[in-house]
Amino acid sequence: MTVRSFLKPTAWALAAMLTLGVHAEQQGVSKDEIVIGTIQDLSGPLAGFGKQARSGMQLAVAEINEQGGINGRKLKLLVEDDGYDPKKSVLAAQKLVNQDKIFIMAGHIGTAQNLAAMPVQFEKNVINFFPITAAREMYEPLDRLKYSFAATYYDQMRITLPSLIKEKAAKKVCTMYQDDDFGLEVLRGAEAGLKSMNMEFTEKTSYKRGATDFSSQISKLQASGCDLVVLGTIIRETIGAIGTARKIGFNPVFVGSSASYTDLIHKIGGKAMDGLYATMTVQNPYLDEASQPIRFWANKYKTMFNEDPTVFSVYGYIIINSFAAAAAKAGKNLTTDTFIKAMDSTVLEPDMFGGAKATFSATKRLGSDASRLSQIQDGKWKVVSGYVSASSVK
């Protein structure tokens, strides 16, 4: 083969790439499609959350595609199951990023799971968009590929705990938390709240992710005379801890983070869950109390999935629509860089679900640091405080 004949196909290939332009270079974006990836727990301890979040995302994708997509491109959502196992999160991220060539990772659930997957994504310039976790690491340290939408577990506890202690005149504050990145964030936020009152935890106890028996932890808290317990727990651990406490006549004030704010708590745990407090950022859509727009949306959701939506359905729905707003703003030339430029000037106004206003910039990657408090009363979550911004509480 001559040098001339070797160069000919190379020149043709280069010409073809130039003709295709950005579409040949930008992973996950073609002439008529944008590929979004998400990792959910569909088989582990958070499967209830993961399936709801996936459904909310699927509904948003269907609506957007019915309306013509984004600047002429339809959305394609690819979902992987990690079973709430960080090791599986890495494998799922590798598949989505390297094999499926996603443009963006949206709504990945779990703190430790996101921390495990992000290096895989960042190596290929794939943004981690609105993960379903309120850990500070989702936007700190500042990174151009990180965007978060939820007030942090740390600030939720730091802000809420002092006012609840005062209201309940609590003297001995204790905690039970999951022994991982998520649980430690709740613990540290609560410690900061206590420090502002010159208090410390009377007792601390932890459990390993996936545990189902909490009798020893609850007995330890009861023996310490705790009258308020901070729960760094999620679904079954919240139900298990409170249910165990009720059985032995231990009835302190229980308060959890937004990770335990779900209708599954009272639906599965029953009457024993009444009285539980939790911080939250978006209200669970109870259809008998919802506005007409939410009922209309919920009917579409139920038609598609044969079940009522929950707050995690709302999270998934909001995440995709927030992505769509910035992607549309980025224009036809959608790349990681143009998306970031668009996102960094995006303002997300409060919507029908009652979330706080969110703003972003090149130096502000947490949309809102505001949260509020709810309590389970007669089998339903009731909002019991207004929004408080973390930046307003020093």
Order of alpha helices (4+ residues) and beta strands (2+ residues): alpha-alpha-beta-alpha-beta-alpha-beta-alpha-beta-beta-alpha-beta-alpha-beta-alpha-beta-alpha-beta-alpha-beta-alpha-alpha-alpha-beta-beta-beta-beta-beta
